Amino acid sequence: MRIVFTTILSIIWMLCKAQVNPANITIVRDSFGVPHIFAPTDPEVSYGLAWAHAEDDFKSLQEVVWPVKGLMGKALGKRGAAGDYAFRLLRCMQITEQRWHELSPAFIKLIEGYVQGVNDYAMAHPDEVILKRTFPVTPKEYIAATVFALSVFNGAEGALVRIFNNRVPDPPAPDGKKGSNAFAIHGNKTTSGEAMLVVNAHQPNTGPQAFYEAHVCSEEGWNALGGLLAGGPCIFHGVNEHLGWAHTVNYVDRFDVYKLTMHPTDPLLYEVDGEWKKLEVEKVKLKIKGIPFSVSRKAYWSIYGATMKNKQGAYSMRMGANMEIAAIEQWYMMNKAKNHTEFYHALSKQALSMFNIVYADKYDTIFYINNALVPYRDSLNGFNWKATLPGNTSKTLWTSFKPLEYLPQYVNPKSGVLFNTNHSSFFASGQEDNLKPEQYAKEDGWETYHNNRSVRVYELLGPEKISFDRLKEIKFDKQLPKQLAYPIQIDTMFLLDTLKHPEISYQINTFRNWDRNAIPDSRGAAVFLLIYRNLERTTPRQLTYQECVEVLKKVKEYQVKYFGREDITLGDLQRLVRGNESFPMYGIPDVLTAEWGEQQHDGTIKVTGGDGYVMFIRFPKEGLPQIESLNM
């Protein structure tokens, strides 16, 4: 169907001579409701993408804008005000202003089209606007919002919370319950001779971080299908006519925290290399829902970056994410690449500060890179770059990043397989193909670990060729590996004696006899999920015998309290809820079909994230890619 616009929008377009004429845009929705946007130019398509996304989830698009406008507190209360403060603290608007000239004219036109689409939708649907000051949005405000979002993704939120709570910030750790998967299979490894790609993002099911599926097609060579997050003016990962790519979150050390040495009497002076420097100070006025007046806070800035004070002292944060503004432009270039050479050229822009990238194309090229803005750090003075760093020396102040060619990467390994499950890039292919950690600097903090999903993939991948159906089976595997790879070691539970603890004999036996398969009718999976939820905030270690006993007592107490019996299944406990419908749900944290959720008042766990968006892609030698997708 063609977009229907009100007369007033047409008049506004003629009077303002806006870039995009909505009459040129066609939005067709398939039987699943996925929008397919067609227009002569890329900016017009991006306008249509904004409009379609707003039709489906305008609330999430507004949430993306609120930090820029200082409206998160007004909308969400104290929790939101922290976001407004963080946006100002990280200077997202300032860096956007400073580097705006670096964006290409073509990309700026794309953003202008997208922003016009959001603004026009807001004007045409004023009853859907939650806070009136949200619109209009400018292109610069939009880009500043993307800088903030990527800063949060890169670890700023966690560090800010730890500083605020008077804890010396620890290095960000992988989120064990979440994660994503990506697979690329070379044509030599498939039964059909086609290269194959699996896109499998694990994200929340709703809200701004939920994946939205769309197809964009212009007469300027842009034809892509895939997933994007709220505010995305192009495809973030998916497939075009020639190639496809998938993202997973990586955990290479791209974020540093410094403790400043403050002057004994002057609260604005800090020492660097024996000299006193003055903190830059900005007064931030926060508007908070339910409070009739503004609350003032100070935002500090040192030579290291955004700075906060707590009872322990003053801490600064430094990361590449809030030094770059062109991440979306890089994604746009990736969207339009026609082969691996052009795709790699897009990556060489190095504006995207994070994410593993797994790639395949119709030319029998598969590729993987652990992509990040990795600083050149001092390797000679013994600094522990994984800990809080001294903020009194220029030796810890890095100013540039390592080139793309340096990052761990593979092209067409002999095994014909590349994959990532948020684990180490040194276990990304066949054992004989894998890179070695000693090839890379220790101060970079590259991931060196397996997780349960990566161990399981090695169990599933054999020497035989892989069919398309077999690839689906691997992706939807619900089995934990033989050797568990959770941070908390629970092997002691296998030693528990039911004669000594008859009151939890059911839990002991059920766990001991569990086949480690997270299917809905599994009672062992239900016991395990409750064990996991009791332990997920525990410091990683081997559990003692008594700790195992206490955990299983809590599991029994939960089962009886909420369900009136002990023999509940995973499907009884974990539910996928859509409107008034509730379905038993498979999956547990860190299986290939990972799921996670929130406890409800009746004791069930409502799934809130996991296998959110999945694509299976085949690349025939001739013709267009063959695509199957699932968006839960």
N, C-alpha and C positions, 0 to 999 in steps of 0.2 A: 504494500500500500504506500501511497505517497504521503509525505508529511502534510498535515493540514494545519495551516497557520491562520491566525485571526487577521482581520483587515488592519488592525492597528499595527501589527508587526510589519506588514508590507509598507505601510505609510512611513513607519520609523526607518525602515531600510532605505527607502527612497530619499528621505530627508537627510539622514546621516551619511548616506553613501557608504554603508558598511561594506566590508570586504566580501562577505558571503551573501549571495541571494538565495534564500531557502528554497525558492522555486526550482533550483537546479538539482536538488537533492531528492533521492528516492530511498526510502527505508522499507525493506521487505522482511517480514518475520516468517521464519519457517514454522513447521508444526510444533516445534519445541519452544517457540518464542524467541529464538536467537535472532538478533537483528543483522541483516545484510545491507550494508550502506553503499550506495552507488552515486557517484557524482563525477563531473568532468575533472575537478582538481582535488589535490590532497587537502587543502584547507577546507573545502566544502565537505569532503568526506569526514574530516575531523569534527566539523560542526555537527554533521548528522550523527556521529558517534556520541557526542556530548548530549544531543537531544534524546537519542534512544536510551542511553544510560539513565538520563534524568527521568524518563518515563517509567523506568523499572525501579530505580532506587535513588530518588532525588535527595533523600535524607543523607545518604553516605557522601554524595558529592558536596553537600553543604558542610559536612564535618571536616572535609579536607581544607576548606577555605577558612574555617573559624579561627585557627591560630594566627593567620595573617591579619585578620581583622581584630584580634584581641577579644574574641567572642566565646572562646571555649568555656571560660568561667561563667559567663552569662547563661550559657546553655546547659552546662553540666555541673555547676557548682565548684567546690574547692578542687575536686579532681581535675576539672577542666582548666581552672585557673593555673594549675601547674604547667599545663601545655602552653598557655599564653605566655607565661614567664619564660619557659624554655625556648620558645621561638625567639623572643627578644634577647635572651642570654646568648644564644648561638649565633646571633647577628645574621639570620638568614636573609633579611631584606637588604642589609648592607652589602653582603657578598654578591647578591643578585644585581644590585645597582653597579657595583664595581666591575663586574665581569660581563655585563649585558652585551657589550660590544663584541664579545667573542662568539656569540651565537650567529649562525648563518642567516641571511635574509629569508631563505626558503623555510627554515625551521620557525623563525619568528612569525611568518605568515600562517604556518600550520597552527601555532599556539593562538594566534589572533582569531583564527577560525573556530578553534575549540572553545575559547573563552566567550566568543560571541554566541556560540550555541548555548552555553550554560546561562549566560545573561538573558538571552532571548526567552529561554524556557522559563526562567524565574519571572520575567515580565509577563509572560502569557499565563502563568499559573501562580499568581500572588498568594493564593490560599495555601499553597504547599511550602511557601517560604517560612522557615521556623523563626528566624530572627531577621528583621527587615534590613538591618545594616549589613547583612552578608553580601548583598549585591548592589551595584555591579562590581565584578571582579576585573582587575586589569591583568594583562599578560605578565607583567613583572610580579604582581602579587601571586599569580599562579605558579610561576617558576620558583619563587621563594617558598611556596608551600611544598614543592617537590624536594627542595633542599632540606627542609625541616623533616619531611617524611623519611628521607634516606639517612639523615643524621640519627633519627630514632632507631631505624633498622640497624644501624651500625653500632649501637650500644649506648647512645647518649642517655636514653631514658633510664636504663639500669644504673648507670654511673651517677646520674642526678639523684635518683632515689637513695642510693647508698650514702652519698655525701650528705643529703638532707637529713638522713637518719643517724648521722654522726658515726658512720662506719668508714674506716679507711677502705676505699674502693678496691675490691678484688677484681682481677681480670674477668671479663665476661666469659661465662661457661656455656657450652652447648646446651640447648633446651632438650633434655632427654625424651620428653613425651611428644615433642613435635618433630617436624622434619619433612623433607621432600625426597622424591626419587627421580632419577633420569637415566635412561638407557639409550645408547646408540649401537646398532648392530650393522656391521659391514655386509655388503651383498655376498661376499665370499663365505660368510658365516650363516646365511639364511637358506632355507630349503628352496625358496623361490628365486634367489639371486637378487632380491631387492634389498636396498638399505632400509633400515627401520629405525624409528625413533619413538620413545615413550616420554611424554611430558606428564609429570605427576607432582603437582604442587600440593603440599599439605598446608592449608591455611584455614582461618575461621570460615564458618559456613555463611555468616552474615556480617554486615558492616563494611567499613571502608577497606578492610584487608581481605575481604572475600573476593575470589576471582569472578570476573564477569566475562562471558564469552561473546565474541562479536566477529563479524567478517567485514572487512573494509576493502573497497575496490574503486579506484579512480582511473581516469584515462591517462594519468601521468606515470603509470607503471607501478602503482601500489596495489597489491592484491594479497591480502594476508588474513588468516583466520587464527584465532587463539584467545588467550586469556589476558586480561588487564585488571588492574586495581582501580578503585574509585579515583577519578581524576585523570585516568590514563588517556592521552590523546592518540595513542597508537597501540599496537599489540606488544605486550611485554614478553611473552613467550608463546610460540606457536609455529606456524608454517606459512610460507608463501608458495608460489608456483615452482620454486627451484630448491628450496632448502627449509630446514626447520631447526629450532633450538629450544632447549629446556633449561630452566634455572633451578638450582637448589641453594639454600643458604650455606655459606661457608664461614669458618671461624678462625681464619688466619688472623694474626694480631695486627689490626689496622687502627687501633684506638689506644691512646696512652693517657694516663693520669699522672699529674705532678703535684707534689706537696711543696708549696712555696715557703720560703724562709722570710717571715714577716718582721718588720721593725718592732722593737720592744715598746715603743710609745706611739708611733704614727701608724694607724690601721690601714693606710693606703700605700705604704712603702713596702717593697719586697726586694730581696737581694739577689742579684745575678752577677756572677764573676766578680764579687767583691764590691759591686756598686749598687746603689739603691735606685730602683725604678718605681714609678708611680702607677698604681692600678687605674685604668680607665673606669669611670663609673657612669652608669645610666640609671635614671630613676624610672621604674616601670610601674604604671598604675593598672591594677587588676580590677576588673568588674566581675563580681561573683554573684551568682543567682541567690536571691534571698537576702542579700546585704545591700542596703540602700545607698551606700557610699563606696568610693573606690578604695582599695587597699594598696598601699605603696610598698614596693620592694626594690632593692638595689641589685643591679646586674653588673658584675665586674668583668674586666678583660685584662689579661696579662699578655706578655709576648708569646706565651704558650697557647693561649686561647681563652675560651669561656671559663670563668672562675666563680666558684661559690665558697662561702665560708660556713664552717660549723664549729662545734665546741673543740674539735681536734686541730683546727687551723684553717688554712685556705688552700683550695685544690683547683687546679686548672685541667682542662681537657683538650686534647688535640686529636684530630682525625681528618682524613681527606674528604669525608662526606660533606663537611660544611666549608670546603675550599673550592668546590666545583659546582657549576650550575647547569652543565650540559648533559646530564645523564639521560634525560628524555630525548635529547637530540641524538645521542648515540643509539638509543633503542630505535628511533625513527630510521636511522641509517641501516641498522640491522634488518628492519622490516623490508627495506627496499634492495638489499643485497641480492645478487643473482648467482653467486657462486662463493666458494670458500675464500678466494682472494679478496673479493669485495667485503665479505663478512669480517674477515680478519682486519681489513683496513678500517672498518667501522670500530672494531675493538681497540685499534691502535689510538683512537681518540682519547682513551683512558679517562673518560668522564664518569663512568659507572664504577662506583667505589667498592662494590662487593658482588657476590653471587658466583657460584660455579656455573659454567656454561657447557652443556653437552649438545653436540651438533651432528646432523646428518644431512646429506643432500642426494640428488638424483644422479650425481656424477661419481658415486662410489667413494665419497669422502666422509669419514667420521672423525670427530675432533672433540677434545675436551680441554678446558683450561680452568684452573683455580684462579679466577679473576678477582683482583682487588687493587686498591691503591696502597701499595706496600712501601713504607718510607725507607729511605737510606738512613739507617741508625748506626750510631757509634758502636763498633764491635771491639774496640781496643781497651776500653776503660772499665770493663767488668760490670756494666750496669745490668740489672735484672729487668729486662723490658717487659716481663710478664707481671711485675709488681708495681706498686706506686713508685714513681721515679722522683729523684731530687729535682726540685724546681728552682735551683740556685746556680745552675751552670748552663752555659750555652752548648755544652757537649751533649746534653739530652734534647736539644732543640733541633729537630730535623726540619728540613725545608723543601725536600724534593722526593720524588717517588721512583721506584725501579721500573725499567721499561717493560713493555708487554712481553717481549721475547724472553725475559728472565723468569716469568711466572711458570709454575709447573703445568705442562701441557703435553698432549699426545695428538698425533695425526696418523690414522690408519695403522694401529698396532697389529702385529702378526696374528694375535688371538682373534681379531675381528670384533672385539667387544670393548666398549667404554661405558662406565656407569659411575654415578655418585649417589650416595644416600646420606649426605651431610657428614661423611667420614673423610679419612685421609685421601689426598690425591696420590699418595704413594701406593694405594691399593685400588687403582681405577681400572685395571685391565687384567689380562692374563698374568700369572705370576712372573713369567719370563719377560714381560713387557714393562713391568712397573718401574717407575723412577725410584731413585734412592734418596732418602732424606739428607744424606751427607753431601749431596750435590747443591744444597741450598743453605743459606746462612741461618744459624740458630736463632739470631735475634729477630728473624721474621715471624717466628711463632707459627710455622706451618702445622696443620693438623697431622698427627702421626698415629691416630687410633682407628680401630674398627668400632662399629656399633652393631647391634643385633641384625639390622637390615643388611649391612654389607657382608657380614659373616654368612648370612642366609643366602645371599646372592651367589657367593662362591660355592655353597652347597648345591645350588640349583643349576649352575652353569657347568656343563660338561663339555667334552670334546666334540659331541655331535652338533650338527647344524640345527638352527632354531627356526621353527615355523612361526607364522604370525599368531596362530592359536596358542602355541607354546609360550610365546612372549607375553600374551595376556595372562596365561596361567601363572607365570613367574611374578608379574606385577600384582596380581590379586592373591598371591600366596599369603596365608594367615598364620604361618608356622614360625615360632621362634627357633633359632639354631640350636644345635646340640650343646654348644658351649655358650652360655649366656654372656652378654657383654654390657650389662647394665652397670652404672657407676657403683651402685650398692650391691655387694655380694651377699646373696641369700642362700648359698649352698648349704649352710648349716641347717636349714629347715629340713633337709633330707635326712638329718641325723636324729630328729626328734623322736622320742619314744612314746608311743600311744599308751603303753602301760603306766608310765609315769604321769601322763597328762590325758587321762580319759575324757576330761571335759572338752577337749578340743581334738578328739580322735578323728572326727569327721573331717575337719579342716586339714589335719596332718595327712591323712590317707588320700583325700581328694587332691591335694597339692602334689603328693608323692606320685600318684598314679596318672597325673595329667599328662597328656601327650604333647603339650605345648602348642596346641592348635587353638587359635582364637575364633572359633566358630560360635554362632549364637546359642546352640544347645549344649555348650560345654560348661559343666559345673566347675571344672578345674580352672578355666579361664576366669570365671566369676571370682573364685577365691584369690587368684593371682591379681586381678584388677584391684580388689580391695586391699591386698597387701601393698601393691604399688602406691595406691593413694595414701596409705598410712605412712609410707616411707619417702615420698617424692621430695620432701624438704629436709631430709636427713643428710648429714655430711657423708659423702662417699666413704665407705669402709666395709670390712667384713663384719656382718652381724654376729653378735655373740649368741650362744644357745638361749640364754634367758630373754634376750631381745626378740628372738624368733617366737618364743612362747608368748610373750606379751602382745606381739603383733597379731598372732592368730587368735588370741582371746578377743582382741578388738574386732577382728573380722567376724567372729561368731556373734559378738554383741550386735554388730551392725545388721547381720542377716536376720537375727531374731527380732530386733527392734522394728525394722521396717517391713520385713516380709513374713514374719511369724514362723519361719522355718529356715533350716540351714541349707537345704539342697537346691538353692536357686541356680539358674543358668546365667550365662553371660547375657543372653537376650532378655531375661527377666530384669537384670540389673541395668543394662545399657540400652538406651532407646534413641532411635532417630525420630524426631518429632517434626511434622510438617502440618501446620494448622492444627486441626483437631485430630489428626491421625498420628498414631504412635506405632513404630515398628521395632522389632528386636534387631539389634545391630551387632555386627561382627567387629573384630579389630580391637587391639589394645595398643598402648604406646610402644613404638619402635618395632612393630612388625611392618611388613611392606604395605599392608592395608591399615596403616596407623589411624587410630581414632582417639579423641580425648573429649572430655565434657565437664559439665557442672552438676553438682548434686542438687536434686529437687526436693521439695518438702516431703515427698513420699518415699525418699530414699533412692529412687532411680537416678541414673546418671544420664542426663540429656546430652547427646553428642553436639558439641559446639564447633568442632573442627576436626580435620583429618584429611581424608581423600576428597578434597574439595573440587579439584579440577584434574581430569585425566584425558590425555589424547594418545591414540595409537596411530602412527603414521607410517605408510609404506611409500617408497619412492620407485615406481616403475621406470624402466629405461625410457619408455615413451609415454607421453601423456602427463596428466596432472597427478599430484600426490593423492593417495587414497587415505581418507581420514575417518576415524571413529572417535567420538568424544563423549565424555560423561562429566556433568557438572552437578554436584550434589548440594 
